[in-house]
Amino acid sequence: MKLKPLGRTDLLVTELCLGTMTWGSQNTEAEGHAQIDMALEAGLNFMDTAEIYAVPRSPETSGRTEEIIGTWFSKTGKRDKWILASKVAGGPVDFIRNGSRTSGKTLRQAFEASLRRLRTDYLDLYQIHWAGRGSYNFDGSWDYAPHKQDTADVLANIEDMLETLGALVKEGKLRHVGVSNETTWGIAQWLRIAELKGLPRLVSVQNEYNLLRRQFELDLAELSHHENVGLLAYSPLAGGLITGKYFDGNMPKGSRGDYQKGFWRLNEHSEAAGKHYLALAARHGLDPAQMAIAFALTRAFMTSVIIGATSTEQLANAIGARAVTLSPDLLAEIEAIHRRYPRPI
């Protein structure tokens, strides 16, 4: 398993990261533990979670995933085998801290609660799950309106959170800081304020990246290179769409779309593009999920690709992508499809 530096730090993470968001909802505690065991045996050392998990988010499931990870740590005593990342909700979420936007004060509350659930006394990486002002991520790219924001308020909120994060680092409870679902401008402000105030520097950004959603390759890729803020890519399979299981009106029983009673990534454009990638994998004798993950691993800005699964069989298949090498001809065909369908989601 290849190791990559986390930002400008000396912390080395595996190129695949274990995603956990279904544990405690679609998956039981035992199934979550089995996935941790499998990933560790396969050589992964990086695991990502969040206070809002399991998904779909709800008052009943929020925090369950961290609890499941915590019981595995308690049972095995192997906390030291993992570089552990979690996230604070950016807000507002009606059932978390009264729907308030995350501030320095509420960030500390969330952080301490995550430590208790995870049964650990420190986190390796703590991330703002999404910007409180919103962003282009998820399905917001079509109506995100930055011109309606109060710049001074946004910057004050970032500085407030950074000051608390800096205090947590000084207390030995936190090693590094990251963001998620952020924009180029937003990351630039986190970096600028940190440098100006002597506060922790961002080491990573966790945004969506896959064959159907490659917006990171624009301004974010340039920032990532020059500032060494690597991508932790979530949804490398576009939520499973790349596998073809949702095409032609299908909704497999037990799938994410079936469980969550909807699948926003699926539309006429994404299905058309997805069918081309599915056919491409078939022509080259590749599993489509492994092709999609292997493609993400070829990107220069990639620190780690987050793989999640609802079964150990799916997880084993995803881990197997590390052994897949994509030929120059296949990569050229991917670019040709991307040229035809540059923004299907």
Beta strands, then each sheet from edge to edge (+ up, - down):
strand 1: 3-5
strand 2: 12-14
strand 3: 16-19
strand 4: 46-48
strand 5: 83-88
strand 6: 123-128
strand 7: 174-180
strand 8: 202-206
strand 9: 230-233
strand 10: 302-307
sheet 1: 1+ 2-
sheet 2: 3+ 4+ 5+ 6+ 7+ 8+ 9+ 10+ 3+
end
